[in-house]
Amino acid sequence: MFRDRAYEDFRVGKRRALWALCSVALIFASFASKAQTRGDTDESRAGKILAEEQAKANHLTPNVEPRAEQVFERLERDVVNPVFVPSGYSVKLGGLPTGGGFSIGPRYTRNDLLRDRLTSDTYVVGSTKLWWRGATTLEMPSLASDHLSLRLIGAYEDAASIAFYGEGPTSAKSGESNFRREFTTGQLEAEAHTADKRILAGYRVGGLLANVGKGRSNDSPSTSLLYTESNTPGLQNQSHYVTGTSFAGLDLTRKDFNDPKGLSLEAANTQFWDKTWGLYSFDILRTQALYRFTYANGMRTLAFRARNATTFTRGGQEVPFYLQPTLGGPDDLRGYDRYRFYGNGSSEVSVEYHWSVAETLELALFADGGNVYQRPGLIGFRHNRGDGGFGVRFKNKEATFMRFDMGVSPEGVQAWFVFNPSFGKLARLF
């Protein structure tokens, strides 16, 4: 009996174990089926996403720049760079004083002389108004571990018809005349700089041979017919000069999207020693402060500039009229004729608001104000002249290479098409 009970218990245990094993098998099969279903679903979903991405890729189009951008890029590559960043034979645009008309001529540039230590630039330009200029520059730009540069500059300039309205801030347009001015110059310049050329100082020594004659324009009488040596110093007696210029600059600007932002300061003092008559020796001190404020991710700029030029004489010396500071033209009072005002000193303030239409195109609004004076004590806002206007600027990656400005003043409307920035560095006097 005991044996039968033990056998019965064994059979019951066997059946329970079999049921448990079947249950585990069913549960595992269920999980496996669900996992397979999930895997099939995930695989199907991944395949669907892949198919959608492929379909989108088949319909994508290249990111094409706007047509205007393409045109400006071709212009920069094919026209601007060969002219304004030349190498070898090229064409020179500009180079004459404003008022000479559109100028053009051949140019030859080398940047690889003396194993890339010496550069040379030679050009001759002329205009339909019979103005001419030829110049040669030799430069060693990277001496003393790129902290020193040397330049040798020689030039001849024949400006056939420069306007002259008389001296002083009250000169009238009815007094317009014109004269011919010839400058033959040679200069040797040494410039020391540091902090990536943000701080610089230097000295320039040279000579100037000046000649003034009858103007070639038929639009106004020759200056010698309306004025005399007594009220226009240097009209009859021109001098040969030895010159010396000390200059310095501080650049605190930073690059932005289109225009640099920040403050820059410049100053230059030039001494003229008259070696012909001993009557026209003088100094001229020129200063400039420029501040640019950018906003809207660099797309908008407010620029402010203040400039001053003051001459100093000693012992009864005089400043010849053809070397006096002037106002009027594309670089200061843009609503007035070029060389509209002559004086022994000049001061000028300009403000510009410009915005970027594209990386290579900029529009601008501007206002200018300034005056000339006969001695340092008269500097101020007396007889101040003002104008306003708008402009268009064409730029490459480095700077403005061409601009059109239209200025409006009480004396009329002036349009200027020039190959230099509106707020540039202090230019050489000659």
Secondary structure by P-SEA (a helix, b strand, c coil): caaaaaaaaaaaaaaaaaaaaaaaaaaaaaaaaaaaaaaaaaaaaaaaaaaaaaaaaaacccccccaaaaaaaaaaacccccccccccbbbbcccccccccbbbbbbbbbcccccccbbbbbbcccccccccccbbbbbbcccccccbbbbbbbbcccccbbbbcccccccccccbbbbbbbbbbcbbbbbbbccccccccccccbbbbbbbccccccccccccccccccccccccbbbbbbbbbbbcccccccccccccbbbbbbbbbbbbbbcccccccbbbbbbbbbbbbbcccccbbbbbbbbbbbbbbccccccccccccccccccccccccccccccccccbbbbbbbbbccccbbbbccccccccccccccccccccccccccbbbbbcccccccbbbbbbcccbbbbbbccccccccccccc
